[in-house]
């Protein structure tokens, strides 16, 4: 299963995601509360997949995505979006996001997104 880094400024969202992912057999190896923290943890932990909230203080998900892709062009990043963030989703696709999940989380959506990006990695 995947080693996953969760980056979200909402402690509740991180807790929910952790529960869904660990319940599906994945390993959450770290958490960050903003894009800058997420980027530093990525460099330290080398996860298989990163879940990255778009809207965060200090450094948002779009900026963090750009840094992650500069650091590792093969980084697998699943963006977390709130409904109504179409513009940000388009930007994220342009910068190399692998997949999207919308809040509120549906267990199947989260699990399927991780499965999809992990399958891409094998190709």
N, C-alpha and C positions, 0 to 999 in steps of 0.2 A: 504494500500500500504506500501512499504518498507521505512524504515529510512536508508539512505545511506551515507557513508563516502567515498569521492573521494580522492585518494592519487596519485598524478602525479606531476612531476617537471615542466611540461608544463602548463602554465596558460591557453593557448589556448585549450589544451586537456580537462582541468578541466571545462572550460566554455562550450565546446561542449557537454561533458558528462552531465553536469548539465542541459543543455537545453533539451537533449533527455530524461533524467530521469524525470525531473519535467513536461515535456510535456506529459509523460505517467502516471502522477498522483503520482509519488513517491516524497518523501521529502528528499532533500539533507541537512543533518544536520551538515555537516562539510567538510572541505577540508584540505589536507596536501600537502606539496611540496616535501617531501622526506619520506623515510621509518620510520625514527625516529619520525618525526612529526605525521605521520599516526598512529604509535603505541600509542603514548601519547594521541592522540585524540580518538582513539578506547577505551582506558581505561576510558577516561572522558565522552564520549558520548554514548557508548554502542549501536552502530548502528546494524541494522538487517543484512546489507550487506556492504562489503568494496570492492571498486574497487581499485586495486593496480597495478601501473605501474611496470614493471620489472626493467627497466633501469632508475635509479635515483642517484643523488649525495648523499653524507653523509651515507645513508644506502639504499641499493637497495631493490627491491620488494621481492626477495627470502629471504633475511635476515629478512625483516619485517614480511613476511608470517610465518617464523619459530617462531618469537617472539609472533605473534598474536595467533598461535596455542598452544604455551606454556601457554599463558595467558588464553585462552579460546578454548578448543579443538573443540567446536561447532561453532567457528567463520566461517561465510560464506564469502569466499574471491573469488572475480572474478579477475583474473590476466589480465592485459592489456599487449599485446605483439606486437612488431613490426614484420613484416614478417621476416623470417630467424632466429628466436630465438628458434629453435626447442630444442636445448640442455637445455636452460633455462626453456622451457615449461615442459620438462621431469622432471627436478629438482622440479619445482613447484607442479607437480602432486604428486611426492614422498612426499613432505612436506604438502600435504593436500589441495591444491587449489580446489575450488568447480567447477570452470568454467573458460573459456578463452574468451577474445574478442581481435581481432586484429585491429591495426590501419592501415589505416584510418577507423574510426567508421562507421558502417552501423546502422541506428536507430533500425531496427528490430533485429539485432544481440545483441545489448545492452539490449533492452527490453526483448527479449527471455531469455538471460542469467540470468537476475534478476528474471524473473518469475520462471525459472527452479530451482534456488537455494532457492527461497522462498517456492516452493512446497516441496522441500526436507525437509525443516525445519518443515513442518506440520506432517511429517510421524512419 
